[in-house]
Amino acid sequence: MREYHSLEIWKRSHLFTLKVYEMTKNFFPKEELFVLTSQLRRSAASIPTNIAEGCGRKTNTELARFLQISLGSAFEAEYQLLLAKDLQYINEDVFNKYNIEVIEIKKMLNAFIQHLPPDV
């Protein structure tokens, strides 16, 4: 088991989630509350949630599985940001700010997965 609070990737993805909640509250129309707003919030929150859950597992193989789920959620959030931009809920500047962040999170997750030592 690992302490997830100390992981930089968990801290960064948690902060990203908080920012996504704020952004969707400020920019998305009310009629999207149960559709794209909910989907984007859930995919963003799934990133640190799965990191935390994986840290509670006993083996690196199990941790890697949850990190892969986090990575999938990051890809999902990346697409939902693009959709929000294309629907004109957010402008290009807001999109770029969040997109850069989610791409960085994906890179960090990939690096973490690649550097996990194998179980013995």
N, C-alpha and C positions, 0 to 999 in steps of 0.2 A: 504494500500500500504506500501511496505517496501523498504528500500534502499539496493539494492543487492550488491553494491560495498563494503559494510562493512561486508558481510557474508564471513566467512572463507571458506565455501564450494564453493562459487563463485570464490574467489581468487585462490583457489587450482585448480579448474577445468579450469579456464582461463589460468593459468600457464601450466597445462597439455596440453591444446590445442596449446599453443605456442611451447611447446617442440615437440609435434607431427608434427607440420608443419616443424620444423627444421629437425627432424629425417627423415621424408619422403623425404625431399629435399636432404638429404645427402646419404641415403641408398637405396632408392627405384629406380628401373630402370625406365628410361624415358617412356618405353612402358606401364607402370602402371599408368601414370599420370591421365588418365581419367577413371581408374578402381579402383584398391585397394587404391591408393594414395588419390583419391577423396573421396572414401567411408570412409576411416579412418579419414581424415580431417573433413568431414561433421559430422560424429558421435561424434568426440571429441568436435567440436565447438557447437554441439547441447546440450551438457551438460550445459555449462554456459549460453547459449542462453535461454534455457527453464527455468533455475533458474531466470534469469532476467525477462523474460516474466511473470512467476508466481508471482514474487514480485510486479508486476504492477496490479495484480488482487485484488479485494476487500475482498474476503473471504479466509479463510484457506482451505476450500474445493477446491477452484479453485487453490490455491497455491500447494496443495498436488497433484493435477492432473498433473501440470507441473513438479513437482519434480519426479513423476512417469515416465513421458516422459524422463526426464534427466537420470533417473536410467536405463531405457531401452536403451538409447544411450550409457551409460557406458558399459552395457553388450555387445552391438554391437561392441564398440571399443575394448573391451577385446578379443572378438573372432577374430577381424581383426588383432590384434597384433599376436595372435596365428597363424593365417594363414600366416602372413608375415614371422614369424619364420620358419614355416614348408616349405615355399617356398624358404627359405634361403636368404631372403632380409635383415633380421637382424639376428644377432647371439644370442646365449643364454643369454649373459650378457645384451645386449640391451633389449631383450624381458623381462627379469626379472625386470629390472629397471622400464620399463613402465608398466608392468603388476602389480607390487606392487603398483604403483601410482593409477592405475585405480581401483584396489580392495579397496584401502583406500578411494577413492572418493565414491565408491558404499556403503561402510560402513557409511560414513558421510551422504550420501543422505538418507539411511535407517533410521538413527538415527534422522535426521531432520524431516522426514515424521512421525515417531513414536511419536515425542514430540510436534507436532503441536496441540495446543488446539482446541477442536471442536468449530464450529461456534455457536453463541448463537442467 
